[in-house]
Amino acid sequence: MSLKFNSKYSESIVSPSDIEAIAPKAVKAMDTLMSKTGEGNDFLGWIDLPTNYDKEEFDRIKKSAEYIKKNADVLIVIGIGGSYLGARAVIEAVKSYNYNLLAKDTPQIYFIGNSISPSSLNEIVSLCDGKDVCVNVISKSGTTTEPAIAFRVFRELINSRYSKEEAAKRIFCTTDANKGTLKELADKEGYETFVVPDDVGGRFSVLTAVGLLPIAVAGIDIDELMLGARNAQNELCDTDIEKNAALKYAAVRNCFYNKGKKMECFVSYEPNMTMFNEWLKQLFGESEGKDGKGLFPVSCVFSTDLHSLGQYIQESGADKMFETVVKFNNCLNDYVIDEQEGNIDGLNFLAGEKMSVVNDKARLGTLLAHTEGGVGNLIIEADKLGAEEIGYLIYFFEKACAISGYILGVNPFNQPGVESYKKNMFALLGKPGYESEKEKLEKQLDL
């Protein structure tokens, strides 16, 4: 399969000549990426991942997923950032954002360890009452605060509910291959382990064990997911900007940025894509937002957000943003609108029409309104919302993001700003070694 990228609804802002002008820089950025000579080149394992992955581990992921499906009512996935967003995005996109309510032959899946909210933690614990539970903890080190606190709680829950031997079968650790607190604990306790590759950063890790185990537990065919990514890997190689959708998309979004548009709004007309949009926000925000540069990623689900943020986009968005719309051409589960006696709501003119057609007319109406309002629209079209298509989209956006970062002149694979809040938090909590910083910060806060 392949997808289509359409920028014609932005030509009043980014013209074909603008794209032609930036094309050499975009091609150079892609060459830097593919030759692995740019900054962050020690985190490029994702480039070849769809073809060059550990087949033995892949089989173990499938076997563990089957074990969890047979022995658990609930799978608790513990991780933060890229350690949970990608998996949740794929599960909700392919299955449903109501997955836990609809799950029958697969376990409910709850994601925790992505905040420090005690209320959220307690709610998930209560949802495990009277149910058989398995845990998948995802952490390179095992010491990241948010997931480490959650793992303390759920490891104790497992240990208190099952024998030592049974407990060891119910905890799955996705961590460093050789070192770290979590790896040491897993080896000691006999937990099944999977690898967070050294050369794949968190936000690019969904196609590793980080994402694949929870995705497989949800009943999604991970072979199809990888097939889609493999197709993208093979197809998105051309140095002709008109023949490579990822290359052109990376170039066009940089044209918008150079023209003063500082926000990119990721849009879908499918609520199931809500968490995929959240993954996109991390992917692009963490990759490009540094050195005072980068588009600020936001997201909307239409038509829902047309009744809230639509006003702002329509009337005040022209000088600030553009929209990137992911469109699926075929609906997997359509609904035909019935005729209603009395025509009370005045909608009998839609009788016999598929709801997917109404949804697409809403998209087209919005496209016209927003472009007339000066907000450019980029359209990314896929066939349908399935595992293969999502796998393709994951690789498409990862490659476009990396190229775009190099065009922008930043290292797309580091995240220096993420550590600042952690240092302040540790100091304020009184972590040993942070005593002098604690006093300084408390004075700043007037505590």
N, C-alpha and C positions, 0 to 999 in steps of 0.2 A: 504494500500500500504506500501511498504518499499523501502529502497534504498540499493545499494550495495557499499561497500567501498573496493577498490583494491589497495594494496600497493606493489604488486609483481614487479612493474617496478622501485622500489627503493631498491630492496634487495641487490644490490651491495654496497649500502651505509648504509641502515638500514636493518640488517639481521633479520630473524625470532628469532634468539637467543637474539638480542638486544631488540626486542619487548617482548620476554619472561622475560628478566631481569627487564624491567621497569614495567611490568604488575602489580606486587603487589603495587607499588607506585601509579599507575593509579587507581587501585581498591580502595585503601585507599582514594584517592582524591575524587572519586565518592561517597564513603560512607560519607565523610565529607560534600559534597554538599547535598546529599539526607537526611542526618540526621540534616542538618541545624545547624552544630556546628562550622563552619569555620568563618574566617573573612568575614565581609560583609553580615552576615546571615540575616540582616534586609532588604535586597534587593533581596529576593528569591521568591517573589510572582509570578514570571514568570514560575516557575517550575510546578505549578498546574494550571496555567491559562487556558490551553485548556479545562479543565473540570470544574474548579472552577472559573467561571467568572460571572459577574452580568448579569443575563438573562434579567432583566427589562431594564437595560441600553442598552444591546445589541439590544433589540427591538426598543428602542428610537433612536439608531443609524440608524437602517434601515428606520424608519419613517422620520427622519431628512434628510437622504440621498435621499429619494423619494421626499421630499419637495424641496430640492435643485435642483434635476434633473428637476422638473416641473417649477421652478420659476427662474432659473439662467442659463445664457449662460456661465458664468465663475464662478468657485470657486477659491478663493485665499486662499491658505494654508500658514499660517505664523508660522514659527518655525525654529529652528536650531538644528543641530546634530540629535539625535535620534527622535526629534520632527518632522522631515520631511523625513529623509533618508529612514526609513523603508517603509513608505507609498509610496514614489516615486519609491522605488525599486520594490515593489509588482506591482504597476500599470504598470510600463514599462515592467516588466518581463511577466506578464500575458496578457496585452493588446499589447503594443508596445512602443518602445522608440519614435515613431512618434505619440503617443496617441493624442496629441492636434490637429494634422493635420487630423487624421482619425476619431475623435469623431463626431458622428452624433446625436445619441439619448441621449447622456450624455454631461454634461458641459465640456468645456475646464478647465483644472486644472493647475494653475500656483503656484509654490512654491517660496516664498519670505521670507525675514527675516532671511536668512541663510548667509548673508554677510552684509557689510556696504558700498556696492558700490552704489553711487547715480545713475550711469548710468543704472544699473540693475533695481533699484527701478522705475526709470522713464519709462523704457521700459514696465514694467508690468502695470504701471498706464495707459500708452497709449494704451495697448492692451485691456483695459476695456472700451474704448470710445464707446459709443453707445450700450453697452451691459448691460444686467441685471447681477448683481454681488451678490454673497454671500461670506462671509468670515469665515474661521475657524482658529482661533488663538489658538496656542498650547504653553502654558507656565505654569510651576508649580507656579511661583511667579507673572509673569506679568511684571517683571522689568529687565529681561535679555536684554541687550542693543540692539542686532540685531533685534529680533522680536518686541521689544517694539517700536522702531523707525518705523518699517514697519506698526505696528498696528495703530500708531498715524495717518499715512497717509491714510490707507484704512478705518479706522473708520470714518475719516472726509469725505472720498469719499462717503461712504454709507449714512452718515448723511446729506450730501449736496444734495444727489440724491433722497432720499426717505423721506416720512413723518417719524416722530418719531416712530409711531406705526409699520410702515412697516420696518423701519431700524432695530428695535429690533428683527424682525423675520428673518433677513438676517445675523446676526452675531452669530456664534456658538463658545463657549469657552470651550476648553479642558484644565482643570486646577486643582488645589488642591480642594479636596472635601469640605473643611471648611474655609480655610484662604487664605490670599494673596491679592495683589492689583487687580489682574484680577478677582478673585472670587468676591471681593467686588463690582467691577464695574459691573460684570455680574448680580449680584443680584439686584443692584440698577436700571439697565437699562432694566432688564427683558430678558436678553439673555438666550438662551438654553445652558445648561452646561453639560459637560461630565467630567469624573474624570481621572486624572493622578494618578494612585495608589501610595500610600506612599511606598509600598514595591517592586516597579518595577522601576529600573533605566531607563533612557532615551534610551539607546542603546538596551535594552531588551523590549521596550514598544510597538513594532509594532502590537502585537496582543491585545492591549488594544484600548480604544477609540482614543488614539493618532494616530494610524494608520488606524483603522477600518472605521472611518467616511469618510476620503478621498477615501479609497479603495472602499467602497460601492458606493460612488458617481460616481466612474469610471465605475460602472456596473459590478463589480466583485462580485461573490457570496461569502460573508464572512462566510457563513455556511460551504462551501467547504474548505475555508482557515483554519478555526478552526478544521474541521474534519482531515485535513492533520496533523496539529499540535497535535491533540489528538492521532492520530495513532502513531506519533513519541513518545509522552509521554508514551504511553502504551508499545511500542516495545523496547525502548532504556533503558532498566532497568537491563539487565542481567549483572552479575559480571564476566562472562566468556568473556575475551577480544575478543575472536574469534566470539562471538555471538552478540556483541554490537558494531555497527559501530561507534557510537559517542565516546565510550570509546577507541576503537582502534585508531581512528584518532587522538584523543588527545594525546595518548601515542606515536604514530609514530612521530608527529610533534615535540614533546619534545626530541625524539631521534635525530632528525635532529639538533635541537638546541644544544644538548649536544655534537654533532660532529662538531660544529663550523659553521653551516649554520645559518645565522642571518636574512635571508629574506625569506618570503613565498609569492610566486606569485600566486594569485588567477586567474584562467584562465577559460574563457568560449569561445565557438565557436558560440555564439548567441549574437548579438549586444543588444538584449533586456535585457541581463543580466548585462549590464554596470553599472547601478545604484545599482544592487544587490551586485556587487563587491565593490562598494563604501560603502555600508552598512557593508559588511564584514570587510572592512578596519577599520571602526570605532569600530565595535564590538571587534575585536581582538586587535587593536592598543591601544584603551583606556582601555581595560580590562587587558592587559598583560604588556604594556609599562610603567614600573615603577620600582623603586629600582635598576636602572641600568640593568634591565632584559628585555626579551621579543623579539620575532621575529618582524621584521619590515614588515608590510603588504603592498604589492604592487599588482597591478592587470593589466591584459592584456585581450584584446579581439582578438582572433585569427580567421581567418588568418590575419586580419588587421595589428596587431602589429608585426607580423612576418616580415613585410617589414620595420620595424623601430627598435623595441627593440629585435627582434629575433636574430640579430647579436650579441648583448651583451650577451643574455642568452646562446646562443650556444657556444660562444668563451671565455666568461669571467665569466659565472655564476656558474661553478662547485664548486668553493670553497666558494660561498656566499649564495646560495639559493636552494630552491626546489619549485616545482610547485604543486598546488592543482587544478585539473581540474574537473569542474562540467559538466557532459555529460548527454544529454537527448537522450534516445534511439529511440523515435518516433517524427517525424516532423509533426506539426499540419497543416502546409500550404506549401506543397512542390511545386516544379517547375520542369518540365521535359524539358531537353535541346533539342532543335530542330537541325535538320541537316541544314547546310548552303551551298547554292550553291557556288561552287568554293573553299570551305574550306580555305578561306583566312587566318583565324587564326590558322589553323591546328588542330582544336578541334572537327572535325567531328567524331573522334573515341568515343566521349562522347554522340553522338546523341542517344536519347531515354533513357538516364540515368537520374535518379533523382538527383537534385542538392544537396539533403541531403546526398546522397552517396558520392558525390565529397567532400563535407564538412567533412565527416567522414574519408575519405582517407587522407585528409589534416591533420586531427587530428592524425591519425595513423602514417603518415610520420613524423610529428613533434615529436610525442612520441619517435619514434626510434632515430631521430636525436639528440634530447635533452638528452635522456638517454645515448646514445653513447658519447655525449659530457660531461657526468658526472653530469647532472642535474637530480635528482630524480623526479619522477612523481607519485603523488597520484591521483587516479581516484574515483570520487563519481558519481554514476550512478542513475538517476531517469528515470521514464517511459516517461514522457512528460513534457512540460512546461505549466502547468496549475495551477489553484488556490490550489487544494489539494496538489500537489507536492511541490509548493512553501511554503505552510504552514508547510509541513513536513521538508523541508530544513531549514526553519527559526528555528524550535525547535531543529533540529539536530545540527546546528552550535552554537546555544545558549548554549546547554548542553555541547557540546565538548569544547567550549571556557571556560566555568566555570570549568570543570574538568581540562583542560590544565593549567589554571591559578593556581589552587591549586597544581598541580604537580610541577609547576615552583616555587612555594613558595611565591606568591603574593596574595593580595586581589583583586579578579577579578571585584569587584563591586564599587570601588572608583575611583576617578580621581583627585588626589591632584594637578597634574601639570596644569590642565585646568585653575585654578584660577590666576596663575601668570601673564598672559598677561592682564587679566581684571584689576588687581590692578594697573599695570603700565599705562594702557590706561586711567583709571579713574583719576589717578594723573596728567597725561599729559593734560587731558581735563579740569583740574581745578575743579573736583567734590569736593564739600565741605567736609572737613575732611581729605583731601589728600594733604594739602598745603606743608607740610615739604617734603613729597615724591616727589612732583612736582619739587621743587627746586633741589633736589638731582639728579633726573633723567635727568633734562635738562642740568645739568653740565656734566653728563656722556655722553650725546648725543652732547655736545658742541653747544647747542641751544642759 
